[in-house]
Amino acid sequence: MHPLGTRPYRVGIAARTRFVEDLIVQEGISQYHLLGAGLDTYAQRRER
């Protein structure tokens, strides 16, 4: 992917991901299943 050409898409993906992660923490969800999670790093970044 071209860094400059895909910048708007990457910003949108990052914002959407952060929103969902914050919602998971706020709701107290301890487990969830993410389809197509090959690049997901939430488990490593999450404080336990």
PDBQT receptor file of N, H, CA, C and O in Angstrom, charges set to zero:
ATOM      1  N   MET A   1       0.835  -1.179   0.000  1.00  0.00    +0.000 N 
ATOM      2  CA  MET A   1       0.000   0.000   0.000  1.00  0.00    +0.000 C 
ATOM      3  C   MET A   1       0.880   1.243   0.000  1.00  0.00    +0.000 C 
ATOM      4  O   MET A   1       1.894   1.317   0.695  1.00  0.00    +0.000 OA
ATOM      5  N   HIS A   2       0.474   2.178  -0.773  1.00  0.00    +0.000 N 
ATOM      6  H   HIS A   2      -0.349   2.117  -1.337  1.00  0.00    +0.000 HD
ATOM      7  CA  HIS A   2       1.216   3.433  -0.862  1.00  0.00    +0.000 C 
ATOM      8  C   HIS A   2       0.928   4.267   0.389  1.00  0.00    +0.000 C 
ATOM      9  O   HIS A   2      -0.237   4.526   0.691  1.00  0.00    +0.000 OA
ATOM     10  N   PRO A   3       1.960   4.693   1.121  1.00  0.00    +0.000 N 
ATOM     11  CA  PRO A   3       1.756   5.402   2.386  1.00  0.00    +0.000 C 
ATOM     12  C   PRO A   3       0.916   6.667   2.275  1.00  0.00    +0.000 C 
ATOM     13  O   PRO A   3       0.079   6.927   3.138  1.00  0.00    +0.000 OA
ATOM     14  N   LEU A   4       1.126   7.446   1.238  1.00  0.00    +0.000 N 
ATOM     15  H   LEU A   4       1.806   7.234   0.537  1.00  0.00    +0.000 HD
ATOM     16  CA  LEU A   4       0.378   8.699   1.120  1.00  0.00    +0.000 C 
ATOM     17  C   LEU A   4      -1.011   8.468   0.522  1.00  0.00    +0.000 C 
ATOM     18  O   LEU A   4      -1.978   9.121   0.915  1.00  0.00    +0.000 OA
ATOM     19  N   GLY A   5      -1.102   7.557  -0.410  1.00  0.00    +0.000 N 
ATOM     20  H   GLY A   5      -0.317   7.027  -0.730  1.00  0.00    +0.000 HD
ATOM     21  CA  GLY A   5      -2.384   7.307  -1.068  1.00  0.00    +0.000 C 
ATOM     22  C   GLY A   5      -3.422   6.649  -0.171  1.00  0.00    +0.000 C 
ATOM     23  O   GLY A   5      -4.623   6.821  -0.382  1.00  0.00    +0.000 OA
ATOM     24  N   THR A   6      -2.969   5.895   0.830  1.00  0.00    +0.000 N 
ATOM     25  H   THR A   6      -1.993   5.755   1.001  1.00  0.00    +0.000 HD
ATOM     26  CA  THR A   6      -3.902   5.188   1.710  1.00  0.00    +0.000 C 
ATOM     27  C   THR A   6      -4.072   5.868   3.066  1.00  0.00    +0.000 C 
ATOM     28  O   THR A   6      -4.742   5.334   3.949  1.00  0.00    +0.000 OA
ATOM     29  N   ARG A   7      -3.474   7.030   3.232  1.00  0.00    +0.000 N 
ATOM     30  H   ARG A   7      -2.929   7.464   2.515  1.00  0.00    +0.000 HD
ATOM     31  CA  ARG A   7      -3.527   7.710   4.536  1.00  0.00    +0.000 C 
ATOM     32  C   ARG A   7      -4.953   7.934   5.053  1.00  0.00    +0.000 C 
ATOM     33  O   ARG A   7      -5.212   7.641   6.221  1.00  0.00    +0.000 OA
ATOM     34  N   PRO A   8      -5.890   8.441   4.239  1.00  0.00    +0.000 N 
ATOM     35  CA  PRO A   8      -7.241   8.653   4.758  1.00  0.00    +0.000 C 
ATOM     36  C   PRO A   8      -7.906   7.354   5.219  1.00  0.00    +0.000 C 
ATOM     37  O   PRO A   8      -8.662   7.355   6.191  1.00  0.00    +0.000 OA
ATOM     38  N   TYR A   9      -7.635   6.276   4.543  1.00  0.00    +0.000 N 
ATOM     39  H   TYR A   9      -7.021   6.275   3.753  1.00  0.00    +0.000 HD
ATOM     40  CA  TYR A   9      -8.239   5.000   4.926  1.00  0.00    +0.000 C 
ATOM     41  C   TYR A   9      -7.647   4.487   6.234  1.00  0.00    +0.000 C 
ATOM     42  O   TYR A   9      -8.368   3.981   7.094  1.00  0.00    +0.000 OA
ATOM     43  N   ARG A  10      -6.343   4.620   6.376  1.00  0.00    +0.000 N 
ATOM     44  H   ARG A  10      -5.758   5.031   5.677  1.00  0.00    +0.000 HD
ATOM     45  CA  ARG A  10      -5.687   4.142   7.591  1.00  0.00    +0.000 C 
ATOM     46  C   ARG A  10      -6.153   4.922   8.813  1.00  0.00    +0.000 C 
ATOM     47  O   ARG A  10      -6.315   4.341   9.886  1.00  0.00    +0.000 OA
ATOM     48  N   VAL A  11      -6.366   6.203   8.672  1.00  0.00    +0.000 N 
ATOM     49  H   VAL A  11      -6.234   6.675   7.800  1.00  0.00    +0.000 HD
ATOM     50  CA  VAL A  11      -6.860   7.019   9.786  1.00  0.00    +0.000 C 
ATOM     51  C   VAL A  11      -8.252   6.554  10.190  1.00  0.00    +0.000 C 
ATOM     52  O   VAL A  11      -8.550   6.447  11.380  1.00  0.00    +0.000 OA
ATOM     53  N   GLY A  12      -9.101   6.279   9.217  1.00  0.00    +0.000 N 
ATOM     54  H   GLY A  12      -8.859   6.366   8.251  1.00  0.00    +0.000 HD
ATOM     55  CA  GLY A  12     -10.451   5.796   9.501  1.00  0.00    +0.000 C 
ATOM     56  C   GLY A  12     -10.447   4.446  10.188  1.00  0.00    +0.000 C 
ATOM     57  O   GLY A  12     -11.219   4.213  11.118  1.00  0.00    +0.000 OA
ATOM     58  N   ILE A  13      -9.586   3.563   9.736  1.00  0.00    +0.000 N 
ATOM     59  H   ILE A  13      -8.959   3.752   8.981  1.00  0.00    +0.000 HD
ATOM     60  CA  ILE A  13      -9.490   2.230  10.343  1.00  0.00    +0.000 C 
ATOM     61  C   ILE A  13      -9.002   2.341  11.783  1.00  0.00    +0.000 C 
ATOM     62  O   ILE A  13      -9.531   1.679  12.675  1.00  0.00    +0.000 OA
ATOM     63  N   ALA A  14      -8.002   3.173  12.004  1.00  0.00    +0.000 N 
ATOM     64  H   ALA A  14      -7.573   3.712  11.279  1.00  0.00    +0.000 HD
ATOM     65  CA  ALA A  14      -7.478   3.343  13.365  1.00  0.00    +0.000 C 
ATOM     66  C   ALA A  14      -8.537   3.933  14.293  1.00  0.00    +0.000 C 
ATOM     67  O   ALA A  14      -8.656   3.501  15.439  1.00  0.00    +0.000 OA
ATOM     68  N   ALA A  15      -9.303   4.905  13.823  1.00  0.00    +0.000 N 
ATOM     69  H   ALA A  15      -9.206   5.257  12.892  1.00  0.00    +0.000 HD
ATOM     70  CA  ALA A  15     -10.345   5.527  14.651  1.00  0.00    +0.000 C 
ATOM     71  C   ALA A  15     -11.444   4.527  14.973  1.00  0.00    +0.000 C 
ATOM     72  O   ALA A  15     -11.908   4.461  16.112  1.00  0.00    +0.000 OA
ATOM     73  N   ARG A  16     -11.860   3.758  13.991  1.00  0.00    +0.000 N 
ATOM     74  H   ARG A  16     -11.482   3.812  13.067  1.00  0.00    +0.000 HD
ATOM     75  CA  ARG A  16     -12.911   2.758  14.213  1.00  0.00    +0.000 C 
ATOM     76  C   ARG A  16     -12.441   1.683  15.178  1.00  0.00    +0.000 C 
ATOM     77  O   ARG A  16     -13.198   1.253  16.049  1.00  0.00    +0.000 OA
ATOM     78  N   THR A  17     -11.196   1.246  15.028  1.00  0.00    +0.000 N 
ATOM     79  H   THR A  17     -10.582   1.595  14.321  1.00  0.00    +0.000 HD
ATOM     80  CA  THR A  17     -10.641   0.231  15.916  1.00  0.00    +0.000 C 
ATOM     81  C   THR A  17     -10.584   0.739  17.345  1.00  0.00    +0.000 C 
ATOM     82  O   THR A  17     -10.962   0.022  18.272  1.00  0.00    +0.000 OA
ATOM     83  N   ARG A  18     -10.117   1.965  17.535  1.00  0.00    +0.000 N 
ATOM     84  H   ARG A  18      -9.811   2.547  16.782  1.00  0.00    +0.000 HD
ATOM     85  CA  ARG A  18     -10.023   2.533  18.887  1.00  0.00    +0.000 C 
ATOM     86  C   ARG A  18     -11.399   2.664  19.524  1.00  0.00    +0.000 C 
ATOM     87  O   ARG A  18     -11.552   2.407  20.718  1.00  0.00    +0.000 OA
ATOM     88  N   PHE A  19     -12.403   3.060  18.744  1.00  0.00    +0.000 N 
ATOM     89  H   PHE A  19     -12.279   3.269  17.774  1.00  0.00    +0.000 HD
ATOM     90  CA  PHE A  19     -13.758   3.191  19.252  1.00  0.00    +0.000 C 
ATOM     91  C   PHE A  19     -14.265   1.846  19.771  1.00  0.00    +0.000 C 
ATOM     92  O   PHE A  19     -14.814   1.766  20.870  1.00  0.00    +0.000 OA
ATOM     93  N   VAL A  20     -14.081   0.805  18.985  1.00  0.00    +0.000 N 
ATOM     94  H   VAL A  20     -13.635   0.870  18.092  1.00  0.00    +0.000 HD
ATOM     95  CA  VAL A  20     -14.564  -0.526  19.386  1.00  0.00    +0.000 C 
ATOM     96  C   VAL A  20     -13.803  -1.028  20.607  1.00  0.00    +0.000 C 
ATOM     97  O   VAL A  20     -14.412  -1.592  21.516  1.00  0.00    +0.000 OA
ATOM     98  N   GLU A  21     -12.493  -0.836  20.648  1.00  0.00    +0.000 N 
ATOM     99  H   GLU A  21     -11.999  -0.377  19.910  1.00  0.00    +0.000 HD
ATOM    100  CA  GLU A  21     -11.709  -1.275  21.799  1.00  0.00    +0.000 C 
ATOM    101  C   GLU A  21     -12.131  -0.549  23.071  1.00  0.00    +0.000 C 
ATOM    102  O   GLU A  21     -12.242  -1.170  24.127  1.00  0.00    +0.000 OA
ATOM    103  N   ASP A  22     -12.365   0.752  22.984  1.00  0.00    +0.000 N 
ATOM    104  H   ASP A  22     -12.274   1.257  22.125  1.00  0.00    +0.000 HD
ATOM    105  CA  ASP A  22     -12.833   1.510  24.148  1.00  0.00    +0.000 C 
ATOM    106  C   ASP A  22     -14.203   1.024  24.597  1.00  0.00    +0.000 C 
ATOM    107  O   ASP A  22     -14.470   0.956  25.797  1.00  0.00    +0.000 OA
ATOM    108  N   LEU A  23     -15.063   0.689  23.665  1.00  0.00    +0.000 N 
ATOM    109  H   LEU A  23     -14.846   0.743  22.691  1.00  0.00    +0.000 HD
ATOM    110  CA  LEU A  23     -16.396   0.185  23.989  1.00  0.00    +0.000 C 
ATOM    111  C   LEU A  23     -16.311  -1.168  24.697  1.00  0.00    +0.000 C 
ATOM    112  O   LEU A  23     -17.062  -1.427  25.638  1.00  0.00    +0.000 OA
ATOM    113  N   ILE A  24     -15.405  -2.021  24.249  1.00  0.00    +0.000 N 
ATOM    114  H   ILE A  24     -14.795  -1.810  23.485  1.00  0.00    +0.000 HD
ATOM    115  CA  ILE A  24     -15.218  -3.327  24.878  1.00  0.00    +0.000 C 
ATOM    116  C   ILE A  24     -14.797  -3.152  26.330  1.00  0.00    +0.000 C 
ATOM    117  O   ILE A  24     -15.319  -3.833  27.213  1.00  0.00    +0.000 OA
ATOM    118  N   VAL A  25     -13.873  -2.261  26.584  1.00  0.00    +0.000 N 
ATOM    119  H   VAL A  25     -13.448  -1.707  25.867  1.00  0.00    +0.000 HD
ATOM    120  CA  VAL A  25     -13.407  -2.010  27.950  1.00  0.00    +0.000 C 
ATOM    121  C   VAL A  25     -14.528  -1.401  28.785  1.00  0.00    +0.000 C 
ATOM    122  O   VAL A  25     -14.738  -1.813  29.926  1.00  0.00    +0.000 OA
ATOM    123  N   GLN A  26     -15.241  -0.437  28.243  1.00  0.00    +0.000 N 
ATOM    124  H   GLN A  26     -15.071  -0.102  27.316  1.00  0.00    +0.000 HD
ATOM    125  CA  GLN A  26     -16.318   0.241  28.964  1.00  0.00    +0.000 C 
ATOM    126  C   GLN A  26     -17.427  -0.729  29.362  1.00  0.00    +0.000 C 
ATOM    127  O   GLN A  26     -17.982  -0.621  30.455  1.00  0.00    +0.000 OA
ATOM    128  N   GLU A  27     -17.748  -1.665  28.492  1.00  0.00    +0.000 N 
ATOM    129  H   GLU A  27     -17.297  -1.752  27.604  1.00  0.00    +0.000 HD
ATOM    130  CA  GLU A  27     -18.818  -2.627  28.768  1.00  0.00    +0.000 C 
ATOM    131  C   GLU A  27     -18.357  -3.787  29.640  1.00  0.00    +0.000 C 
ATOM    132  O   GLU A  27     -19.179  -4.594  30.074  1.00  0.00    +0.000 OA
ATOM    133  N   GLY A  28     -17.056  -3.883  29.905  1.00  0.00    +0.000 N 
ATOM    134  H   GLY A  28     -16.388  -3.227  29.553  1.00  0.00    +0.000 HD
ATOM    135  CA  GLY A  28     -16.530  -4.942  30.760  1.00  0.00    +0.000 C 
ATOM    136  C   GLY A  28     -16.503  -6.306  30.089  1.00  0.00    +0.000 C 
ATOM    137  O   GLY A  28     -16.562  -7.332  30.766  1.00  0.00    +0.000 OA
ATOM    138  N   ILE A  29     -16.416  -6.325  28.779  1.00  0.00    +0.000 N 
ATOM    139  H   ILE A  29     -16.368  -5.491  28.229  1.00  0.00    +0.000 HD
ATOM    140  CA  ILE A  29     -16.383  -7.583  28.039  1.00  0.00    +0.000 C 
ATOM    141  C   ILE A  29     -14.989  -8.188  28.203  1.00  0.00    +0.000 C 
ATOM    142  O   ILE A  29     -13.984  -7.531  27.932  1.00  0.00    +0.000 OA
ATOM    143  N   SER A  30     -14.939  -9.442  28.648  1.00  0.00    +0.000 N 
ATOM    144  H   SER A  30     -15.756  -9.975  28.868  1.00  0.00    +0.000 HD
ATOM    145  CA  SER A  30     -13.637 -10.066  28.885  1.00  0.00    +0.000 C 
ATOM    146  C   SER A  30     -13.183 -10.932  27.714  1.00  0.00    +0.000 C 
ATOM    147  O   SER A  30     -11.987 -11.183  27.566  1.00  0.00    +0.000 OA
ATOM    148  N   GLN A  31     -14.117 -11.392  26.879  1.00  0.00    +0.000 N 
ATOM    149  H   GLN A  31     -15.089 -11.187  26.999  1.00  0.00    +0.000 HD
ATOM    150  CA  GLN A  31     -13.762 -12.207  25.726  1.00  0.00    +0.000 C 
ATOM    151  C   GLN A  31     -14.641 -11.828  24.550  1.00  0.00    +0.000 C 
ATOM    152  O   GLN A  31     -15.811 -11.484  24.719  1.00  0.00    +0.000 OA
ATOM    153  N   TYR A  32     -14.067 -11.895  23.356  1.00  0.00    +0.000 N 
ATOM    154  H   TYR A  32     -13.117 -12.175  23.219  1.00  0.00    +0.000 HD
ATOM    155  CA  TYR A  32     -14.839 -11.689  22.142  1.00  0.00    +0.000 C 
ATOM    156  C   TYR A  32     -14.138 -12.389  20.999  1.00  0.00    +0.000 C 
ATOM    157  O   TYR A  32     -12.948 -12.692  21.092  1.00  0.00    +0.000 OA
ATOM    158  N   HIS A  33     -14.846 -12.644  19.940  1.00  0.00    +0.000 N 
ATOM    159  H   HIS A  33     -15.812 -12.398  19.865  1.00  0.00    +0.000 HD
ATOM    160  CA  HIS A  33     -14.296 -13.336  18.780  1.00  0.00    +0.000 C 
ATOM    161  C   HIS A  33     -14.244 -12.356  17.626  1.00  0.00    +0.000 C 
ATOM    162  O   HIS A  33     -15.252 -11.742  17.276  1.00  0.00    +0.000 OA
ATOM    163  N   LEU A  34     -13.078 -12.211  17.043  1.00  0.00    +0.000 N 
ATOM    164  H   LEU A  34     -12.260 -12.710  17.328  1.00  0.00    +0.000 HD
ATOM    165  CA  LEU A  34     -12.883 -11.273  15.952  1.00  0.00    +0.000 C 
ATOM    166  C   LEU A  34     -12.533 -12.056  14.696  1.00  0.00    +0.000 C 
ATOM    167  O   LEU A  34     -11.484 -12.697  14.632  1.00  0.00    +0.000 OA
ATOM    168  N   LEU A  35     -13.402 -12.007  13.707  1.00  0.00    +0.000 N 
ATOM    169  H   LEU A  35     -14.255 -11.487  13.760  1.00  0.00    +0.000 HD
ATOM    170  CA  LEU A  35     -13.151 -12.718  12.462  1.00  0.00    +0.000 C 
ATOM    171  C   LEU A  35     -12.114 -11.967  11.635  1.00  0.00    +0.000 C 
ATOM    172  O   LEU A  35     -12.147 -10.738  11.560  1.00  0.00    +0.000 OA
ATOM    173  N   GLY A  36     -11.211 -12.688  11.026  1.00  0.00    +0.000 N 
ATOM    174  H   GLY A  36     -11.183 -13.685  11.087  1.00  0.00    +0.000 HD
ATOM    175  CA  GLY A  36     -10.190 -12.064  10.197  1.00  0.00    +0.000 C 
ATOM    176  C   GLY A  36      -9.208 -11.251  11.005  1.00  0.00    +0.000 C 
ATOM    177  O   GLY A  36      -8.804 -10.170  10.577  1.00  0.00    +0.000 OA
ATOM    178  N   ALA A  37      -8.821 -11.738  12.148  1.00  0.00    +0.000 N 
ATOM    179  H   ALA A  37      -9.149 -12.616  12.495  1.00  0.00    +0.000 HD
ATOM    180  CA  ALA A  37      -8.003 -10.966  13.087  1.00  0.00    +0.000 C 
ATOM    181  C   ALA A  37      -6.509 -11.163  12.882  1.00  0.00    +0.000 C 
ATOM    182  O   ALA A  37      -5.752 -11.075  13.849  1.00  0.00    +0.000 OA
ATOM    183  N   GLY A  38      -6.066 -11.420  11.687  1.00  0.00    +0.000 N 
ATOM    184  H   GLY A  38      -6.681 -11.491  10.901  1.00  0.00    +0.000 HD
ATOM    185  CA  GLY A  38      -4.657 -11.696  11.453  1.00  0.00    +0.000 C 
ATOM    186  C   GLY A  38      -3.723 -10.581  11.886  1.00  0.00    +0.000 C 
ATOM    187  O   GLY A  38      -2.591 -10.860  12.284  1.00  0.00    +0.000 OA
ATOM    188  N   LEU A  39      -4.151  -9.344  11.824  1.00  0.00    +0.000 N 
ATOM    189  H   LEU A  39      -5.070  -9.118  11.501  1.00  0.00    +0.000 HD
ATOM    190  CA  LEU A  39      -3.278  -8.227  12.190  1.00  0.00    +0.000 C 
ATOM    191  C   LEU A  39      -3.706  -7.553  13.488  1.00  0.00    +0.000 C 
ATOM    192  O   LEU A  39      -3.212  -6.473  13.813  1.00  0.00    +0.000 OA
ATOM    193  N   ASP A  40      -4.614  -8.171  14.231  1.00  0.00    +0.000 N 
ATOM    194  H   ASP A  40      -5.015  -9.048  13.967  1.00  0.00    +0.000 HD
ATOM    195  CA  ASP A  40      -5.109  -7.572  15.456  1.00  0.00    +0.000 C 
ATOM    196  C   ASP A  40      -4.086  -7.714  16.576  1.00  0.00    +0.000 C 
ATOM    197  O   ASP A  40      -3.589  -8.813  16.819  1.00  0.00    +0.000 OA
ATOM    198  N   THR A  41      -3.766  -6.625  17.258  1.00  0.00    +0.000 N 
ATOM    199  H   THR A  41      -4.170  -5.732  17.060  1.00  0.00    +0.000 HD
ATOM    200  CA  THR A  41      -2.799  -6.648  18.356  1.00  0.00    +0.000 C 
ATOM    201  C   THR A  41      -3.429  -6.207  19.673  1.00  0.00    +0.000 C 
ATOM    202  O   THR A  41      -2.710  -5.900  20.624  1.00  0.00    +0.000 OA
ATOM    203  N   TYR A  42      -4.737  -6.172  19.742  1.00  0.00    +0.000 N 
ATOM    204  H   TYR A  42      -5.321  -6.421  18.969  1.00  0.00    +0.000 HD
ATOM    205  CA  TYR A  42      -5.415  -5.691  20.945  1.00  0.00    +0.000 C 
ATOM    206  C   TYR A  42      -5.050  -6.522  22.172  1.00  0.00    +0.000 C 
ATOM    207  O   TYR A  42      -4.864  -5.976  23.259  1.00  0.00    +0.000 OA
ATOM    208  N   ALA A  43      -4.947  -7.825  22.004  1.00  0.00    +0.000 N 
ATOM    209  H   ALA A  43      -5.097  -8.269  21.120  1.00  0.00    +0.000 HD
ATOM    210  CA  ALA A  43      -4.630  -8.690  23.140  1.00  0.00    +0.000 C 
ATOM    211  C   ALA A  43      -3.267  -8.356  23.734  1.00  0.00    +0.000 C 
ATOM    212  O   ALA A  43      -3.084  -8.453  24.948  1.00  0.00    +0.000 OA
ATOM    213  N   GLN A  44      -2.314  -7.966  22.903  1.00  0.00    +0.000 N 
ATOM    214  H   GLN A  44      -2.463  -7.887  21.917  1.00  0.00    +0.000 HD
ATOM    215  CA  GLN A  44      -0.986  -7.616  23.411  1.00  0.00    +0.000 C 
ATOM    216  C   GLN A  44      -0.966  -6.216  24.024  1.00  0.00    +0.000 C 
ATOM    217  O   GLN A  44      -0.166  -5.952  24.922  1.00  0.00    +0.000 OA
ATOM    218  N   ARG A  45      -1.822  -5.328  23.560  1.00  0.00    +0.000 N 
ATOM    219  H   ARG A  45      -2.472  -5.543  22.831  1.00  0.00    +0.000 HD
ATOM    220  CA  ARG A  45      -1.825  -3.945  24.047  1.00  0.00    +0.000 C 
ATOM    221  C   ARG A  45      -2.716  -3.749  25.266  1.00  0.00    +0.000 C 
ATOM    222  O   ARG A  45      -2.564  -2.761  25.985  1.00  0.00    +0.000 OA
ATOM    223  N   ARG A  46      -3.626  -4.654  25.508  1.00  0.00    +0.000 N 
ATOM    224  H   ARG A  46      -3.749  -5.456  24.925  1.00  0.00    +0.000 HD
ATOM    225  CA  ARG A  46      -4.617  -4.515  26.584  1.00  0.00    +0.000 C 
ATOM    226  C   ARG A  46      -3.997  -4.730  27.953  1.00  0.00    +0.000 C 
ATOM    227  O   ARG A  46      -3.254  -5.687  28.170  1.00  0.00    +0.000 OA
ATOM    228  N   GLU A  47      -4.310  -3.835  28.866  1.00  0.00    +0.000 N 
ATOM    229  H   GLU A  47      -4.913  -3.058  28.689  1.00  0.00    +0.000 HD
ATOM    230  CA  GLU A  47      -3.888  -4.031  30.254  1.00  0.00    +0.000 C 
ATOM    231  C   GLU A  47      -4.837  -5.016  30.908  1.00  0.00    +0.000 C 
ATOM    232  O   GLU A  47      -6.052  -4.939  30.725  1.00  0.00    +0.000 OA
ATOM    233  N   ARG A  48      -4.287  -5.920  31.654  1.00  0.00    +0.000 N 
ATOM    234  H   ARG A  48      -3.299  -5.982  31.802  1.00  0.00    +0.000 HD
ATOM    235  CA  ARG A  48      -5.132  -6.954  32.288  1.00  0.00    +0.000 C 
ATOM    236  C   ARG A  48      -5.405  -6.637  33.709  1.00  0.00    +0.000 C 
ATOM    237  O   ARG A  48      -6.096  -7.395  34.389  1.00  0.00    +0.000 OA
TER     238      ARG A  48
